[in-house]
């Protein structure tokens, strides 16, 4: 039986496969990598994963996933390897020769952009969030009558009425939703909005987590940790303000650079009780989360943050300034949500530091929630059921 071919197209995900590197990644990349690795364990599927070119080899297989280096989208960070550079240069040279020989009816940039999309000839293309790269995949799919699954990342990706904080145009959002074979959402807010605004059904598939098998034995050396990027959406300044309000507590901030102005501003305003780290691998980040008592979120909006699930996986409560997807934190007593009030955030932090009984209750509740709702094995099977239903309908 011929395998069903799935092609993920997600930038900034290479280090989630090649752990010898330490390049930036975000929640969408982590989510996509978990899906890809879990699906690749199933012999019914052939899984490809196109990510931006950081001078990795053009094609390599890791965890049964065929990793493909985008021939057009080059990362600002690079693997320092003479062999890789040589192989990539030769590959690019032959691609140019092939373009000229075949006399392809398109410009060379278009040919390069579509290189792996054509080569994989996938049955389904999986797109995570709405970016310039994802729009290229959508254009390819529409033009070539190919099917794509659109994953909604942030709630803001569906905002067509007010000023879109991600800079997305109404037409781009509408076309993305309307042309998708299947739309996958992270929370009920997104599901209801797609139905009301775009008149389309969607599937709620929760973010997957590879559940840990053993209880963490690491001691708690950090009172509060923050993980994110330096931008107006993650709002790292509020975490710095929280640290200044609580000079007797220890804070750690893992902050990938996203907006250089904001990044430099926060680096120049750090209090003595806050340790600032500019970027870590997934395993290094999770080690620090394990060493923390509380995860703090200051985001303006999210879909369903993977950091919340990482914290839950290690029985750590969440202290959120505003975000509470489907009100799960409040409903399940997994932490506190603070109405976008920094003083309330500080008060709740101190309550969790003083009240050990309440703290342990929140720890237990958060872990039970993730065990029941985000088991990667069960979540991936939900996704594959959608794929197989589509495949059987053909």
PLY file of the C-alpha trace (Angstrom):
ply
format ascii 1.0
element vertex 394
property float x
property float y
property float z
element edge 393
property int vertex1
property int vertex2
end_header
0.00 0.00 0.00
1.36 3.40 -0.96
2.15 5.64 1.97
0.26 8.87 2.58
2.73 11.72 2.11
2.58 14.67 4.50
4.78 17.73 4.13
5.19 20.18 7.02
6.40 23.66 6.03
7.64 25.49 9.13
10.54 27.94 9.50
12.93 28.08 12.46
12.44 24.44 13.43
15.78 22.83 12.57
17.19 22.70 16.11
14.15 20.77 17.28
15.46 17.89 15.16
19.23 18.39 15.16
19.89 18.95 18.85
23.60 19.59 18.21
22.49 23.05 17.05
20.90 25.78 19.15
18.89 28.03 16.85
15.74 29.93 17.72
12.30 28.33 17.66
8.82 29.18 18.91
5.61 27.49 19.94
4.37 26.75 16.41
7.71 25.12 15.56
7.67 22.99 18.69
4.10 21.89 18.05
4.85 21.02 14.42
7.97 19.03 15.33
6.06 16.93 17.87
3.34 16.16 15.32
5.90 15.29 12.64
7.96 12.97 14.85
4.91 11.16 16.20
3.30 10.71 12.75
6.62 9.43 11.36
6.43 6.49 13.78
3.42 5.24 11.81
4.44 3.16 8.77
1.37 4.32 6.84
2.92 7.78 6.44
5.91 9.38 4.77
6.73 12.63 6.58
8.66 15.54 5.10
9.55 18.73 6.94
10.68 21.85 5.07
12.41 24.43 7.23
14.53 27.46 6.45
18.10 26.99 5.25
20.69 27.40 8.00
23.39 25.64 5.96
22.22 22.17 6.92
22.39 19.49 4.24
19.72 19.85 1.53
18.07 16.62 2.65
18.58 14.45 5.73
16.50 12.09 7.83
16.18 12.51 11.61
13.65 10.60 13.73
12.18 9.13 10.52
11.34 12.65 9.32
12.89 13.77 6.03
14.22 17.26 6.74
14.47 19.50 3.68
16.40 22.79 3.62
14.35 25.51 1.91
16.17 26.62 -1.24
14.78 30.18 -1.06
14.27 31.04 2.60
17.73 31.42 4.14
18.08 31.83 7.89
20.19 34.61 9.39
21.94 31.98 11.53
24.19 29.34 9.98
25.82 26.00 10.73
29.56 26.53 10.40
30.47 23.62 8.14
32.67 23.68 5.04
31.21 20.38 3.82
27.63 21.60 4.21
28.46 24.85 2.40
30.05 22.93 -0.46
27.12 20.53 -0.78
24.60 23.40 -0.73
26.52 25.38 -3.35
26.69 22.37 -5.65
23.00 21.64 -5.08
22.05 25.24 -5.90
24.22 25.15 -9.02
22.51 22.02 -10.33
19.09 23.48 -9.50
19.91 26.47 -11.67
21.05 24.20 -14.50
17.87 22.15 -14.21
15.75 25.29 -14.37
17.48 26.45 -17.54
17.41 22.98 -19.12
13.73 22.35 -18.42
12.81 25.87 -19.56
10.29 26.09 -16.74
7.45 28.50 -17.41
8.07 30.65 -14.31
10.70 32.96 -12.89
13.62 31.37 -11.06
12.58 32.70 -7.64
9.19 31.04 -8.01
10.88 27.82 -9.12
13.17 27.84 -6.08
10.34 28.68 -3.67
8.35 25.70 -4.91
11.33 23.34 -5.15
10.54 20.98 -2.27
6.78 21.42 -2.59
7.06 19.97 -6.10
9.64 17.33 -5.17
7.68 15.93 -2.23
4.41 15.91 -4.20
2.65 15.46 -0.86
-0.93 14.40 -0.40
-1.29 17.03 2.34
0.75 20.10 3.24
0.64 21.19 6.87
0.97 24.92 7.54
1.44 26.38 11.02
0.40 30.03 11.53
0.14 32.74 8.87
3.43 34.04 7.50
4.90 35.08 4.17
6.28 31.54 3.83
2.88 29.98 4.50
1.26 32.21 1.88
3.72 30.82 -0.67
2.63 27.28 0.20
-1.03 28.27 -0.10
-0.42 29.84 -3.52
1.30 26.63 -4.61
-1.54 24.45 -3.33
-4.27 26.53 -4.94
-2.43 26.68 -8.27
-1.69 22.94 -8.33
-4.93 21.67 -6.78
-3.11 20.43 -3.68
-4.63 20.12 -0.21
-3.35 21.90 2.89
-4.25 21.79 6.57
-4.08 25.23 8.18
-3.13 25.39 11.85
-4.20 28.55 13.64
-1.52 29.73 16.06
-2.49 32.99 17.73
-6.05 34.26 18.19
-4.92 37.43 16.45
-4.52 35.53 13.17
-8.32 35.60 12.91
-8.76 39.33 13.60
-10.18 40.96 10.46
-12.19 43.76 12.08
-9.70 45.77 14.10
-6.09 46.77 13.51
-4.33 43.43 13.23
-1.41 43.38 15.64
0.40 40.82 13.50
0.12 43.02 10.42
-2.11 40.52 8.60
-4.46 41.85 5.95
-8.13 40.85 5.90
-7.85 39.37 2.42
-4.86 37.20 3.39
-6.67 35.82 6.45
-9.87 35.14 4.50
-8.10 33.42 1.61
-6.08 31.26 4.00
-9.21 30.07 5.79
-11.41 29.61 2.74
-8.89 27.62 0.67
-7.83 25.22 3.44
-8.85 21.58 3.19
-9.03 21.48 6.97
-8.60 24.11 9.67
-7.08 23.11 13.00
-7.58 25.34 16.04
-6.08 25.38 19.53
-9.04 26.61 21.56
-12.81 27.05 21.46
-12.55 30.80 20.96
-10.84 30.21 17.61
-13.32 27.48 16.66
-16.34 29.69 17.37
-14.82 32.70 15.61
-14.11 30.73 12.42
-17.70 29.50 12.38
-19.21 32.94 13.02
-16.96 35.04 10.80
-15.84 32.70 8.01
-18.80 30.27 8.08
-16.46 27.29 8.18
-16.15 24.33 10.48
-12.83 23.62 12.14
-11.34 20.90 14.30
-10.13 21.54 17.83
-6.95 19.54 18.30
-5.12 20.50 21.44
-1.39 21.07 21.49
0.50 17.81 22.00
2.95 17.20 24.82
5.30 14.25 25.13
4.46 13.33 28.69
7.44 12.66 30.92
7.58 9.26 32.57
9.41 10.14 35.77
8.95 12.85 38.35
11.56 15.61 38.24
14.18 15.35 40.98
15.68 18.79 40.37
15.62 21.25 43.24
13.69 24.51 42.91
16.30 27.27 42.63
14.18 29.77 40.66
11.06 31.39 42.10
9.57 32.61 38.81
10.54 31.99 35.18
9.47 33.69 31.93
10.03 32.21 28.45
9.38 34.11 25.23
10.56 36.68 22.71
11.28 40.38 22.91
8.21 41.88 21.26
5.03 43.83 21.97
2.94 40.67 22.13
4.96 38.81 24.79
5.49 42.07 26.76
8.69 41.12 28.64
8.80 44.52 30.38
6.02 43.40 32.71
8.14 40.51 33.97
10.98 42.92 34.72
8.52 45.12 36.56
7.34 42.09 38.56
10.93 41.31 39.55
11.47 44.90 40.70
8.32 44.68 42.83
9.72 41.56 44.53
13.44 42.11 45.20
13.63 39.21 47.65
12.60 36.61 45.04
14.69 35.13 42.23
13.61 35.52 38.60
14.89 34.05 35.35
14.02 35.32 31.87
14.72 33.26 28.74
14.23 35.78 25.98
14.95 35.23 22.28
15.61 38.41 20.34
12.72 39.43 18.11
12.55 43.20 18.31
16.04 44.68 18.78
14.76 47.95 20.27
12.69 46.17 22.92
15.47 43.63 23.48
18.10 46.28 24.17
15.72 48.27 26.34
14.96 45.36 28.64
18.63 44.31 28.82
19.46 47.78 30.10
16.79 47.72 32.81
17.43 44.40 34.55
17.24 44.31 38.36
19.82 42.42 40.40
17.40 39.58 41.23
16.69 38.72 37.55
18.91 36.45 35.46
18.61 37.19 31.74
19.31 34.45 29.16
19.08 35.23 25.45
18.23 31.79 24.12
18.47 28.11 24.97
17.78 24.76 23.38
14.52 22.98 24.17
16.18 20.62 26.66
18.03 23.47 28.40
14.82 25.49 28.63
12.91 22.58 30.11
15.66 22.01 32.67
15.24 25.57 33.92
11.45 25.21 33.93
11.87 22.13 36.14
14.01 24.19 38.52
11.32 26.87 38.79
8.42 27.17 41.21
6.16 29.23 38.96
5.85 30.05 35.25
4.83 33.64 34.53
3.11 34.77 31.33
2.75 38.44 30.37
1.47 37.93 26.81
-1.18 40.17 25.32
-2.71 37.25 23.42
-1.87 33.65 22.50
-3.44 30.54 21.03
-2.45 27.95 23.61
1.12 28.58 24.79
3.42 25.56 24.73
5.20 27.00 27.74
2.01 26.46 29.77
2.05 22.80 28.79
5.76 22.45 29.51
5.12 23.83 32.98
2.18 21.47 33.48
4.32 18.54 32.38
6.63 19.30 35.31
3.80 20.07 37.77
4.40 23.82 37.84
1.50 26.33 38.11
1.01 29.31 35.80
0.73 32.92 36.86
-0.75 34.74 33.87
-1.17 38.47 33.52
-3.96 38.12 30.95
-4.00 34.95 28.81
-6.16 31.99 29.84
-7.07 29.76 26.84
-10.63 28.48 27.22
-10.34 29.61 30.86
-8.54 26.36 31.64
-6.29 27.93 34.31
-9.23 29.36 36.23
-11.58 26.40 35.73
-9.04 23.77 36.74
-7.24 25.74 39.45
-3.89 25.52 37.69
-2.74 28.98 38.76
-3.94 32.57 38.71
-5.05 34.94 35.92
-4.67 38.59 36.83
-6.89 40.76 34.60
-3.86 42.50 33.06
-3.09 44.07 36.44
0.60 44.01 37.42
-0.14 44.68 41.10
-2.51 41.73 41.18
0.15 39.63 39.46
2.59 40.53 42.23
0.04 39.80 44.95
-0.78 36.36 43.51
2.91 35.55 43.18
3.38 36.20 46.87
0.35 34.11 47.76
1.84 31.14 45.91
5.19 31.70 47.58
3.62 31.75 51.07
0.79 29.22 50.84
2.47 25.86 50.32
-0.79 23.91 50.50
-2.38 25.99 47.74
0.82 25.83 45.70
0.93 22.03 45.81
-2.75 21.85 44.90
-2.14 24.00 41.81
0.90 21.87 40.89
-1.16 18.69 41.09
-4.10 20.17 39.17
-1.91 21.46 36.36
-0.21 18.13 35.84
-3.51 16.23 35.91
-4.91 18.64 33.32
-2.06 18.07 30.84
-2.16 14.31 31.39
-5.87 14.23 30.55
-5.97 16.68 27.68
-2.62 16.93 25.87
-1.08 13.45 25.64
0.85 13.56 22.34
-0.01 9.97 21.42
-3.76 10.60 21.70
-3.57 14.07 20.13
-1.66 12.86 17.08
-4.18 10.08 16.59
-6.93 12.70 16.45
-5.05 14.45 13.66
-4.44 11.23 11.76
-8.14 10.41 11.97
-8.84 13.64 10.10
-6.22 12.81 7.48
-7.52 9.27 6.99
-11.12 10.45 6.72
-10.03 12.82 3.95
-7.96 10.13 2.24
-10.82 7.60 2.35
-13.23 10.14 0.91
-11.15 10.52 -2.25
0 1
1 2
2 3
3 4
4 5
5 6
6 7
7 8
8 9
9 10
10 11
11 12
12 13
13 14
14 15
15 16
16 17
17 18
18 19
19 20
20 21
21 22
22 23
23 24
24 25
25 26
26 27
27 28
28 29
29 30
30 31
31 32
32 33
33 34
34 35
35 36
36 37
37 38
38 39
39 40
40 41
41 42
42 43
43 44
44 45
45 46
46 47
47 48
48 49
49 50
50 51
51 52
52 53
53 54
54 55
55 56
56 57
57 58
58 59
59 60
60 61
61 62
62 63
63 64
64 65
65 66
66 67
67 68
68 69
69 70
70 71
71 72
72 73
73 74
74 75
75 76
76 77
77 78
78 79
79 80
80 81
81 82
82 83
83 84
84 85
85 86
86 87
87 88
88 89
89 90
90 91
91 92
92 93
93 94
94 95
95 96
96 97
97 98
98 99
99 100
100 101
101 102
102 103
103 104
104 105
105 106
106 107
107 108
108 109
109 110
110 111
111 112
112 113
113 114
114 115
115 116
116 117
117 118
118 119
119 120
120 121
121 122
122 123
123 124
124 125
125 126
126 127
127 128
128 129
129 130
130 131
131 132
132 133
133 134
134 135
135 136
136 137
137 138
138 139
139 140
140 141
141 142
142 143
143 144
144 145
145 146
146 147
147 148
148 149
149 150
150 151
151 152
152 153
153 154
154 155
155 156
156 157
157 158
158 159
159 160
160 161
161 162
162 163
163 164
164 165
165 166
166 167
167 168
168 169
169 170
170 171
171 172
172 173
173 174
174 175
175 176
176 177
177 178
178 179
179 180
180 181
181 182
182 183
183 184
184 185
185 186
186 187
187 188
188 189
189 190
190 191
191 192
192 193
193 194
194 195
195 196
196 197
197 198
198 199
199 200
200 201
201 202
202 203
203 204
204 205
205 206
206 207
207 208
208 209
209 210
210 211
211 212
212 213
213 214
214 215
215 216
216 217
217 218
218 219
219 220
220 221
221 222
222 223
223 224
224 225
225 226
226 227
227 228
228 229
229 230
230 231
231 232
232 233
233 234
234 235
235 236
236 237
237 238
238 239
239 240
240 241
241 242
242 243
243 244
244 245
245 246
246 247
247 248
248 249
249 250
250 251
251 252
252 253
253 254
254 255
255 256
256 257
257 258
258 259
259 260
260 261
261 262
262 263
263 264
264 265
265 266
266 267
267 268
268 269
269 270
270 271
271 272
272 273
273 274
274 275
275 276
276 277
277 278
278 279
279 280
280 281
281 282
282 283
283 284
284 285
285 286
286 287
287 288
288 289
289 290
290 291
291 292
292 293
293 294
294 295
295 296
296 297
297 298
298 299
299 300
300 301
301 302
302 303
303 304
304 305
305 306
306 307
307 308
308 309
309 310
310 311
311 312
312 313
313 314
314 315
315 316
316 317
317 318
318 319
319 320
320 321
321 322
322 323
323 324
324 325
325 326
326 327
327 328
328 329
329 330
330 331
331 332
332 333
333 334
334 335
335 336
336 337
337 338
338 339
339 340
340 341
341 342
342 343
343 344
344 345
345 346
346 347
347 348
348 349
349 350
350 351
351 352
352 353
353 354
354 355
355 356
356 357
357 358
358 359
359 360
360 361
361 362
362 363
363 364
364 365
365 366
366 367
367 368
368 369
369 370
370 371
371 372
372 373
373 374
374 375
375 376
376 377
377 378
378 379
379 380
380 381
381 382
382 383
383 384
384 385
385 386
386 387
387 388
388 389
389 390
390 391
391 392
392 393
